[in-house]
Amino acid sequence: MANAEKISVSLNRDDLTWARRRAKLKRTSLSAVVGEALLRQRQAEAGVRLLDELGTDDITQADLDAIRTELGWAPSPSVPPRRKRRGPG
């Protein structure tokens, strides 16, 4: 792993158990599982930003929430709430 840095991370027991099982199932390291989880979170946040940039004025909030849920883009507390875009005029 290029530019990797060793750190210490605390996880609750359920998350650690899940991560260890996933690592064993995927025949990879615990670090790789954590890295994959971080990548997926970054992708989810990027997806939310993309939806915000493209604008969603013509769909309901329920539709938008369903799209985000389906794609795994549910916003986390660190993502600012969606801004309303103003139409022309």
N, C-alpha and C positions, 0 to 999 in steps of 0.2 A: 504494500500500500504506500504510494508515494506521499511524501510530506505528512506522514502519520505522526501523531504525538500521543504519548501514553498519558492517560488521565485516570482519575478515580471517579466512579459514578455509583451512587446509591440508588437501588431500585426496591420497590416493595416486593415481598416474597412471591406474590402471584405473577407479577411481571417478569421477575427473574426466572421463575419456573417455566413460564411460557417461552422466554427467550432461549433458555437452555434446551428445551425440547425442540424448538425450531432449528437451532444450530445443529443439533444432533440429526434431525430429520433431513436437513439440507446438506449435511456433512460439511459444515463450515464452522467458523469460530463465532464465539459470542460477540466479539468486536464487529464482525461482518453483519450480524443480525442487528446490532445497535446502529451501525452505519446505514443499513438499508431502511430502518425505521426513520432515521433522520432525513434521509433522501426523500422518502415518501411524504414526510411532513413538509419539507421544502417545496416539493412538487404540488402538494395540495394548496399551500399558501400562494404559490405562483398561479395556480388555476383560479383561485378566488380573485387575485389581482387582475388576471386576464378578463374574467367576466365583468369586473368593474370597469376596466378600460373599454371593453367593447360596448358597454351599455346594455341595460336590460329593461329599458323603460316600457317595452311593449309586452312584457310578461309579468305575471303576478309574483309577489314575494313567495307564495307557496310553490309556484312552478320553479322559481330560482332555488329554493331550499331543496326541492326534490332533485334537481339537476346536480346540485352540489353533493347531496347525499349519495346519489347513484354513482358519481364519479369519485367519491371519496374526498371531496373538496370541502367538507364541512369546516367552516372557519374556526380557528382556535381563538382563545381569549387574547392572544398576542396580535391578531390581525384586526386592524381598525374596521369599524362597521362600514358597510357599503354606503357610498355617497350617492345622493340623487343627482342625476344629470339633468341639466336643463335643456329642453328642446329649443328649436329656433323660435325666435319671436319674443 
